[in-house]
Every structure is written in structure tokens, then in C-alpha cells.
Amino acid sequence: MPGGCGWSAATAGSALLTGVPRVVARGQGGLLDVALSPSFETDRQVYLSFAEPADGGARTAVARATLADEGLRDTTVIFRQKQARAGANHFGSRLVLTRDGHLFITTGDRYDARDQVQDLGTHFGKIVRVRTDGTVPPDNPFVNATRALPDIWSFGHRNVQGAALHPGTGRLWAHEHGAMGGDEVNVVLAGRNYGWPVITHGVDYSGAKIGEGSAKAGMEQPQHVWVLTDRAQRKAFVTSSRLPGWRGSLVIGSLKFRLLARLSLDAERVTGEQRVLQPLGERIRDVRQGPDGHLYLLTDESQGAVLRVEPA
């Protein structure tokens, strides 16, 4: 797999942003993701996913706001998980704005609610699809299903930590954490069941078996799986030519192994994996392709940094 890379870093400071909704910053909760409107330069719209305080604990929520000179204004919550939990783990949550004006929202199973992931009456372990004002599109797969939440797009997810649109097909790709092993990359299709916790390629933290095995009729198999848990984070498709040989790849940051994984693709089939930047020793929380075509990485450290990936 050709192509090498190096990195550079810069530091900068800014004033605190006002108008952010109240956030539960505990455990894996906090401000979870930020997405900009496709027409951000003119409408200044931003979307925030976050752990929101609620009776019984906290829940994943999404707010829309306008970025002004003085901070966020007209902040409005457009999505809330129907159920809250007392724990502080597995909130998800990633935001993906689509080409046709919809918003995908990923949620987690909140760790101790995995028995409800297969229940379409909950938001645990689901990917949600709404319009950008939070209303439900009429072509969602469960709009007319009895006892199902109409905003659900797919289910059977554990804790989706990365999501992006394939640049060719426009379809949603997501990756999620397994327990001990079983991190997955999936092409997420309407109405499909991705198996958790009935099937998984991992085991519980105690070493105990989870569910019924690694495959079952009616449940989707991943495009790529890490049998040893990789703690994969945010992903991005490479569409620019800034890194020779990387165009058309999918890149994913890893927390546990402190590296950047590059998956080579043939259309929507993963054909290989290359691991780079291990000498940095940095937990990579987020990876995005910037408007300038460069890849930018966010590290998860006490002295975190934004890194720009460049050819070696």
C-alpha cells in the first residue's frame, strides 16, 4: 500500500464560546461532535451533539445554533434520545449531514442498556435520520412500523464513534466499538439490523461470550473488523491528492494503539490496511479532511493538539 506521511502541529487560543447548551461532562459524556451546515459560509448554522442532563441521568441530544461574533445564538435542541440512563458511558455520537438535506445521528447502547438495542421503541444503539430541523422524513424505514420510533434509520449498534458519507455512493459508513475485540466498519443501510448484542466478533470484558456468535440470518456483517479491539474513532474519506497514493482511502484514528489506520477500498469493499504515525504515541480522537485538502487529526491528551498530515 503506497504512500507515507509526516505531520506538523500548531497551537492557538480563543475566547470561550457562549450559547452552548448545558452538558453533562462526566465519564464518556460531554460535547460529543460538531458539524457545520453545507452552506455554513452564508447561514452560519452549526450542529452540536452532547450528553444532556435529564431525569434519570443523561441522554444524547443534538442542538442547532447560529454562530455569531458573540457566540452561539438561537440554540435549539432538535433531537433527544427518548430514554435517559444514569451511567456515563456509550453516548455515541457522531453527526453527518447528507447531500439531500438530512442529518444522521449515531447513538450508543449506554453500556448497561444493551438488552434494549434490538427494541425499536428505544433510541439505544440506533442510528437516527432526521431533517435538519429535527422533523422525521416520510421515507424513513420505520415510519409506519408499529411500536417503532419513526426517526430510526438502523439498529443493532453498540457505540458508533465514527461516521462519514462515501464520496462515490453517498451512503453512510460507520464504525463502532466492540467490547473486547470486534470493532466494526459498516455500510449503514435503511432498516438493517447490525446485530448487537446478538452477534459480535468480540467477547465481554470478563472474557464471557456475548450473544449467539458472530453471524445470524437477518443481521448484517461488517465490511471490516478488528478482532483485537482498536478503539477506533472518527473516520474520513480521502478525496484530495495532498497525500499521494491515499486518494480514495478511508482513514480512522485509534485511541488504544495510538495510530492512524488507512483502509484501501475497491468501491465499497475494503482491500487492505496500513497503520501509520505510531512513533507519535498520540491517542487520535478525530480525523477530518479540511477544505484545503489536508488531513487534520485531533489528539486526546492532557496537552492535546491539532495535527496536519503531510507527505513524508
VMD Tcl script that draws the C-alpha trace (Angstrom):
set ca {
  {0.00 0.00 0.00}
  {1.92 3.06 -1.19}
  {2.17 6.43 0.47}
  {3.91 7.80 3.53}
  {3.09 10.74 5.72}
  {4.51 13.11 8.31}
  {2.84 15.70 10.49}
  {3.05 19.25 11.72}
  {1.28 20.99 14.63}
  {0.31 24.49 15.63}
  {-1.22 25.95 18.78}
  {-3.75 28.72 19.07}
  {-6.21 30.08 21.63}
  {-9.64 31.64 21.51}
  {-12.25 33.03 23.83}
  {-14.81 30.67 25.35}
  {-17.86 30.14 23.15}
  {-21.12 31.30 24.69}
  {-24.56 29.86 23.99}
  {-23.55 26.19 24.29}
  {-26.37 24.12 25.87}
  {-25.90 22.59 29.31}
  {-23.70 19.50 29.03}
  {-23.07 16.52 31.32}
  {-19.26 16.35 31.27}
  {-18.78 13.04 33.07}
  {-17.24 9.74 32.02}
  {-17.67 9.48 28.24}
  {-20.28 12.23 28.29}
  {-19.67 15.82 27.24}
  {-19.74 17.76 23.99}
  {-19.61 14.89 21.52}
  {-19.49 16.30 17.98}
  {-19.77 19.46 15.90}
  {-20.96 19.64 12.29}
  {-21.29 22.64 10.01}
  {-24.14 23.27 7.61}
  {-23.14 22.65 3.95}
  {-23.97 26.33 3.40}
  {-22.17 27.48 6.55}
  {-20.46 30.41 4.83}
  {-23.85 32.05 4.33}
  {-26.16 30.66 7.03}
  {-23.58 30.14 9.85}
  {-25.54 27.11 11.10}
  {-23.81 24.62 13.40}
  {-24.98 21.35 14.92}
  {-23.79 20.07 18.29}
  {-24.30 16.59 19.76}
  {-23.86 16.34 23.51}
  {-24.75 14.48 26.70}
  {-27.78 16.35 28.01}
  {-28.90 16.25 31.68}
  {-32.28 14.56 32.08}
  {-34.45 12.95 34.75}
  {-32.77 9.64 35.47}
  {-29.33 10.78 34.37}
  {-28.33 11.87 30.86}
  {-29.15 11.26 27.20}
  {-27.67 12.00 23.81}
  {-29.11 15.19 22.30}
  {-28.46 17.42 19.28}
  {-28.81 21.19 19.08}
  {-28.78 23.57 16.13}
  {-27.49 27.12 16.51}
  {-26.20 30.11 14.57}
  {-22.56 31.09 15.06}
  {-22.30 34.85 15.60}
  {-19.41 37.08 16.68}
  {-20.59 36.97 20.29}
  {-21.07 33.17 20.34}
  {-23.92 30.79 19.56}
  {-27.41 32.22 19.32}
  {-30.88 30.77 18.74}
  {-29.68 27.46 20.16}
  {-32.47 24.90 19.76}
  {-32.46 21.20 20.65}
  {-33.73 19.28 17.59}
  {-33.22 15.70 18.85}
  {-33.26 13.95 22.22}
  {-32.94 10.27 22.98}
  {-36.33 9.13 24.23}
  {-34.79 7.39 27.25}
  {-32.13 8.57 29.72}
  {-29.73 6.47 31.80}
  {-27.79 7.11 35.00}
  {-24.46 5.82 33.65}
  {-21.79 7.87 31.88}
  {-20.76 5.58 29.01}
  {-21.59 4.93 25.33}
  {-23.38 8.09 24.25}
  {-22.15 7.85 20.63}
  {-22.47 10.34 18.99}
  {-21.50 11.46 15.51}
  {-23.29 13.84 13.17}
  {-23.33 13.53 9.38}
  {-25.17 15.98 7.12}
  {-26.23 14.46 3.81}
  {-26.34 15.84 0.30}
  {-30.15 15.84 0.29}
  {-30.64 17.85 3.49}
  {-30.86 15.15 6.15}
  {-28.92 14.60 9.36}
  {-27.67 11.24 10.62}
  {-27.19 10.98 14.40}
  {-25.44 7.98 15.97}
  {-26.24 6.83 19.49}
  {-24.72 4.24 21.82}
  {-26.20 1.49 23.96}
  {-25.24 3.41 27.14}
  {-23.28 0.30 28.16}
  {-25.90 -1.10 30.55}
  {-28.88 -0.95 28.15}
  {-27.66 -3.37 25.52}
  {-30.71 -5.57 26.12}
  {-32.79 -2.74 24.58}
  {-30.73 -2.24 21.41}
  {-32.89 -4.66 19.40}
  {-36.05 -2.85 20.63}
  {-37.23 -0.34 18.01}
  {-39.12 1.52 20.72}
  {-35.85 2.87 22.17}
  {-33.02 5.04 20.89}
  {-30.34 2.82 22.44}
  {-27.83 1.56 19.86}
  {-29.55 3.20 16.91}
  {-28.63 5.49 14.04}
  {-31.26 8.19 13.62}
  {-32.13 10.12 10.45}
  {-33.98 13.44 10.65}
  {-34.30 16.62 8.66}
  {-32.05 19.47 9.75}
  {-34.91 20.94 11.80}
  {-35.37 17.64 13.65}
  {-38.55 16.51 11.89}
  {-38.86 12.96 10.60}
  {-38.55 12.29 6.84}
  {-41.55 10.36 5.48}
  {-39.28 7.81 3.75}
  {-37.56 6.61 6.93}
  {-37.77 2.80 7.13}
  {-39.86 2.54 10.32}
  {-42.24 5.47 9.85}
  {-45.24 3.16 9.55}
  {-44.00 0.35 11.80}
  {-45.97 -0.43 14.94}
  {-44.23 0.49 18.21}
  {-41.10 1.72 16.39}
  {-39.61 5.20 16.76}
  {-40.03 6.82 13.33}
  {-36.66 8.59 13.30}
  {-34.68 5.31 13.45}
  {-32.63 4.52 10.33}
  {-30.77 1.38 11.51}
  {-30.31 -0.59 14.73}
  {-28.17 -3.22 16.41}
  {-25.24 -0.87 17.06}
  {-23.08 -0.83 20.20}
  {-21.32 2.54 20.30}
  {-20.79 4.24 16.94}
  {-17.76 6.56 17.17}
  {-17.18 7.41 13.53}
  {-19.42 8.15 10.56}
  {-18.93 9.63 7.09}
  {-20.54 9.59 3.66}
  {-18.83 7.56 0.95}
  {-17.72 10.14 -1.67}
  {-18.85 7.98 -4.57}
  {-22.12 6.40 -3.45}
  {-23.17 8.94 -0.82}
  {-24.01 6.06 1.53}
  {-23.29 6.26 5.24}
  {-20.29 4.36 6.58}
  {-19.89 3.97 10.33}
  {-17.58 2.24 12.73}
  {-18.32 1.21 16.26}
  {-16.53 -0.13 19.29}
  {-16.85 -3.76 20.20}
  {-16.32 -4.92 23.76}
  {-13.08 -6.93 23.96}
  {-12.42 -7.03 20.25}
  {-14.96 -6.74 17.47}
  {-14.56 -3.11 16.40}
  {-16.51 -2.87 13.12}
  {-16.73 -0.80 9.94}
  {-20.23 -0.97 8.41}
  {-22.07 0.36 5.39}
  {-25.27 1.55 7.07}
  {-28.42 0.85 5.06}
  {-32.02 1.79 5.83}
  {-33.83 -0.58 8.17}
  {-30.94 -3.01 8.58}
  {-30.03 -4.77 11.82}
  {-26.28 -4.75 12.63}
  {-26.57 -7.40 15.28}
  {-25.52 -6.08 18.67}
  {-25.71 -7.74 21.17}
  {-26.98 -10.88 19.44}
  {-23.90 -11.23 17.23}
  {-20.41 -9.78 17.69}
  {-16.80 -10.60 16.80}
  {-15.69 -9.75 20.36}
  {-16.22 -11.03 23.91}
  {-17.25 -9.34 27.15}
  {-14.68 -7.63 29.37}
  {-14.83 -10.65 31.69}
  {-13.96 -12.91 28.77}
  {-17.51 -14.30 28.66}
  {-19.28 -14.95 25.37}
  {-21.78 -12.33 24.19}
  {-24.94 -13.34 22.36}
  {-25.18 -16.21 19.91}
  {-21.96 -15.98 17.91}
  {-20.59 -13.85 15.06}
  {-23.32 -14.34 12.42}
  {-27.07 -14.82 12.19}
  {-29.61 -14.69 9.37}
  {-31.17 -11.24 9.02}
  {-28.22 -9.46 10.63}
  {-25.52 -7.58 8.71}
  {-21.83 -8.47 8.62}
  {-19.22 -5.68 8.84}
  {-17.12 -4.54 5.89}
  {-14.04 -4.72 8.14}
  {-13.48 -5.93 11.68}
  {-10.65 -5.69 14.19}
  {-10.69 -8.89 16.24}
  {-8.36 -7.22 18.75}
  {-10.07 -4.08 19.96}
  {-8.63 -0.99 18.29}
  {-10.82 1.68 19.95}
  {-11.29 3.27 16.54}
  {-12.51 6.85 16.49}
  {-13.66 9.39 13.92}
  {-13.18 8.50 10.24}
  {-12.79 10.43 6.99}
  {-12.67 9.55 3.32}
  {-9.67 10.96 1.47}
  {-10.80 12.72 -1.71}
  {-7.88 15.11 -2.27}
  {-4.45 14.45 -3.79}
  {-2.50 16.09 -0.94}
  {-1.24 12.67 0.17}
  {-0.07 10.73 -2.91}
  {-1.48 7.22 -3.00}
  {-4.08 7.90 -0.33}
  {-6.88 9.27 -2.51}
  {-9.96 7.03 -2.26}
  {-8.90 5.61 1.11}
  {-10.76 5.61 4.42}
  {-8.69 6.83 7.37}
  {-9.56 6.14 11.02}
  {-7.88 7.27 14.23}
  {-7.16 4.85 17.07}
  {-7.08 5.65 20.77}
  {-5.73 2.41 22.23}
  {-2.99 1.76 19.66}
  {-2.16 5.46 19.14}
  {-2.05 5.42 15.35}
  {-3.85 6.27 12.14}
  {-5.27 3.34 10.15}
  {-5.73 3.69 6.39}
  {-8.12 1.28 4.69}
  {-7.74 0.91 0.93}
  {-11.02 0.47 -0.92}
  {-12.26 -1.04 -4.15}
  {-15.65 0.72 -4.50}
  {-17.29 -0.31 -1.21}
  {-15.01 -3.24 -0.43}
  {-12.08 -2.97 1.99}
  {-8.98 -4.44 0.35}
  {-6.19 -3.70 2.81}
  {-5.00 -1.83 5.89}
  {-1.93 0.31 6.57}
  {-1.05 1.66 10.04}
  {0.97 4.87 10.34}
  {2.08 7.54 12.85}
  {2.79 5.03 15.63}
  {6.01 6.86 16.62}
  {3.94 9.87 17.68}
  {2.45 7.88 20.55}
  {-0.70 10.04 20.41}
  {-4.28 8.91 21.11}
  {-6.08 10.07 17.95}
  {-9.62 11.17 18.75}
  {-10.74 12.77 15.49}
  {-9.66 12.89 11.85}
  {-11.10 15.13 9.15}
  {-10.21 16.33 5.69}
  {-10.10 20.13 5.66}
  {-11.27 22.47 2.91}
  {-7.62 22.77 1.85}
  {-7.47 19.02 1.19}
  {-5.13 18.27 4.10}
  {-5.95 15.72 6.79}
  {-6.23 17.07 10.33}
  {-6.03 14.96 13.48}
  {-7.20 15.83 16.99}
  {-5.29 14.14 19.82}
  {-6.86 13.08 23.11}
  {-4.21 14.02 25.65}
  {-3.85 16.35 28.64}
  {-1.95 18.63 26.24}
  {-3.97 17.79 23.13}
  {-3.16 19.23 19.72}
  {-4.44 19.53 16.20}
  {-2.02 17.86 13.77}
  {-1.85 18.27 9.99}
  {-0.81 15.21 7.99}
  {1.64 15.87 5.15}
  {3.66 13.70 2.73}
  {6.78 12.28 4.34}
}
mol new
graphics top color blue
foreach p $ca { graphics top sphere $p radius 0.5 }
foreach p [lrange $ca 0 end-1] q [lrange $ca 1 end] { graphics top cylinder $p $q radius 0.2 }
display resetview
